[in-house]
Amino acid sequence: MRIALLSYEYPPDTGFGGIGTYSYYQARALAKLGHEVHVFAGATTKGVADSEHDGVKVTRIKRESWLDRMLGDAKGMRAWWFQNRLTTAYNAYKILRREHDRKPFDFVEAPECGGDSIVSTSLLQVPTAVKFHSPARLIMNIYNVPKIDRELTAFAEQLGINQAEVLTSCSRFLADEVALRMHEPKPIHVVPNGIDVPMFDRDDGIDVYERFGLPRQKQLIFFANRMEERKGIHIVQAMVEQTLAQYPDIAFVFAGGDVFGYMEKRILPWVRDKGLQDRFFYLGKLSLPEVRACLKASSIFLIPSLWENCPYSCLEAMTAGRAIVSSDCGGMPELIADRRTGLLARNGDPASFVVALREMIEDPALRARCGAAARAEVEQRLTDTKIAQQSVDVFEGFRRDNPVATESSAQRTARAQGAAAAGGATAGEVAELKARLGALQNELTQLKGRREWRWGSALVKVATLGRGGRRG
């Protein structure tokens, strides 16, 4: 199959989080399986740039257009997320259309978060799968974002969801939440996130003790995530204080972007006041190889998140064979079986985490057993190629069950002519169909390249959130 991945997030330029990590693993795994893969991603510098890696073609786009000027009011109202989603989706569509015209794609995959596919699903005749990671309607209220930005962002994402032919989710929890709270009527296929185990196991030659000044003689409890409340950063102080007071041979290591200043303004001043600088380390935002090196040096991995789906922080800790202490939120029980592949603490309860950390610290056999079982779980069902094959199976299932929806115009004409030859239609009906197709093609040729190219039908979709004027 020829598959396009639309994802603003894509390492290294825009590898901000889990969606970028997923897209990177998914693209490479699809290429390993023999598929032709083209990624359309965001960029940090203006222009359009093509590159290739591991059999994957990548086109990065960053440019301003008439749409940016039109969305000036959205910027003025601090609707930054919404503005980013629309401009990203439009830029991706422009380049995707060029490549699709040159050689048609069989399928497009995009995340719901980011709304990367909202324009292409309106203006292109290609089946699209939207994968759920973290819908704005479910999580955006956690952030300090203006209400208008939350509502417009949720609207944009919903448009892409409604127009997609196929829906997938990285966890059963999230699929159920979307069906229940977002009232999604279409079936949602559960396809977890996957990880490239050999790449993770590679030794990048990073000595974290020397590079970051970590103590070699202490057991390290590692946290690697954004410093925000959704990731549980606001409840770690209590568990850190109690754990360090009881176990002098323990040190905590935190890594991740401090976008909201939580670490800088609240936790680090407390660390200095308590004189814990030799047992509490904040490393800032690290590269993926640095995160992996820290994981491999740690004894316990900590996940105190309030909301999670199928996070790569957990998948990487499982692949490293670490003992994991996680909250029981969201999709975590689908990854961590309590007391088999890790310990689950009560969501948002620091005391419950202290108890779980205490048990992991005091029981080396439990740490080893859970770490080994977690690694085995990844190898058995969560490798990148196994997950990519699950995605392909879903795509091919749609194509098999909906052959007309995946036909090109030339194929449709040939099918109609074949039906006529078999007596399914009269010669006059075939001639009329060919005339209509010819007239339509002439009209589309005249419109193509102009700004209003198919925007009439697109406006119908916007007005109905994609449920009206469906693509034929």
Buried (B, 14 or more C-beta within 10 A) or exposed (E): BBBBBBBBBBBEBBBBBBBBBBBBBBBBBBBBBEBBBBBBBBBEEEEBBEEEEEBBBBBBBBBEEEBBEEBEEBEEBEBBBBBBBBBBBBBBBBBBBEBBEEEEBBBBBBBBBBBBBBBBBBBBEBBBBBBBBBBBBBBBEEBEBBEEBBBBBBBBBBBBBBBBBBBBBBBBBBBBBBBEEBEBEBEBBBBBBBBBBEBBEEEEEBEBBEEBEBBEEBBBBBBBBBBBBBBBBBBBBBBBBBBBEEBEEBBBBBBBBBEBEBBEEEBBEEBEEBEBEEBBBBBEBBEBBBBBBBBBBBBBBBBBBBBBBBBBBBBBBBBBBBBBBBBBBBBBBBBBBBEEBBBBBBBBBBEBBBBBBBBBBEEEEBBEBBBEBBBEBBEEEBBBBBBBBBBBEBBEEBBEEEEEBBBEEEEBBEBBBEBBEEEEBEEEEBEEBEEEBEEEEEEEEEBEEEEEBBBEEBEBBBEEBBEEBEBE
